């Protein structure tokens, strides 16, 4: 169990200790704790970030690690070690709803252990009329879960605030989260970019999305499943005086050509925000 994991004794699924079970283990990343740790640490080890400033806000992809892990690791290698509360924002792939889903779980599980949900912040978010708990919204969802192993390896004890976006204005979410952010907070927008274009078209479309993000045009063109989450981070960055820094942008064919074809790819980007 990692240093960031929390042991839960007794009835693991009772109301007081409700655990959101890992849904992506063995699919998006290894189900074996040792294999998972080894793979994630290998991605992190190739990042040369020691001399660079640490960050508290980033955009990271959420595909299978063989495709997007190397891209995601660039941002994670820059995460501030002072982080205590992680706001995970991503799209709902399996349920459609208006507003924002806020988890009712007390812990999220990965093969590396369980991570505690910040109940104080979650309860306060639920007071917002745009927030609700949508039944089964996170049951199969991978976009937040795949971020956790990197965090478990990098951080000590920390809590998470898992947020899934439905149909909602990103500025509403940004305004809702802003009062909770400080130097010990990390905000992660979980998003892949374009889906299933050929390699050349994917890079063209992704470059347009990246241009929007880098220029801070909150209402500009973005093609990505986590478009709302990305726009939330862009809005927050503007309010906090932070600026985007592009670390990596590749497609699934560029990261793992042995598993696919250049005729049908998915785009990924790693962007961090600096003062």
Secondary structure, DSSP 8 states (H G I E B T S, - for coil): --TT-----S-TTSGGG-EE--SSBTTTB-SSHHHHHHHHHHHHHT---TTS--BSEEEE--S-HHHHHHHHHHHHTTB-TT--EEEEEEE-SS---BSEEE---SEEEETTEEEEE-HHHHHHHHTSTTEE--TTTTTS--TTHHHHHHHHHH-SS-EEEEEEE-B--HHHHHHHHHTT--TTEEEEEE----EEE-HHHHHHHHHHHHHHHHHT-TTS---STTHHHHHHHHHHHHHHT-EEEEEEEEEHHHH-GGGSBTTBEEEEEEEEEE-
